[in-house]
Amino acid sequence: MMILMLVAGVLFTFVLGTFVSWFVLSLICAFVPIVILAFLPLMPETPRYWISQNQPYKALKSLQWLRGAETEDQVRPELEDVSENLKLFN
């Protein structure tokens, strides 16, 4: 999937570059990273991070938000897997 997005971005740049100036093309290409950087602070920390900081409740809430789960019971098995994997590899 990453390669597909890379190729699509290069194709977009080449095609658009034939119609606009370099300055306009650079502004258009800078738009996506700027939007990502603007919304990055709104993303929650990962459950793995919260477990490593010994805050399991925040890890549960983070995983619940990331999965779109309505109840904590829906994500608790996955959180236990993440916790076990963190213990194994640290």
Phi, psi and omega in degrees: 000323180297318180296320179299316179293323178297313180295320178297321179294319178294317178298315178302316181294316180295316181293312181294327181296338178282346184250341183233167179285168179298322181297312180295320179298318180293324177295317179296317181290336178280346183298313183297310178298326179294318178296317179298315179296326180292323183266354181300320179296343180278347179284139179284160173294157182285154177301324179299319178298313183295324178293319179294336177269008179060045177230075186295329180295317178294326177296318179297315180294322178296313179295323178298319179292316182296324181272348182071027181281146180273329180238159179291331181295335180290333184248353183301317178299320179293322178296322177295321176298316179298317180296317179295318179296322178295321177292323181292321188260005176245000000 
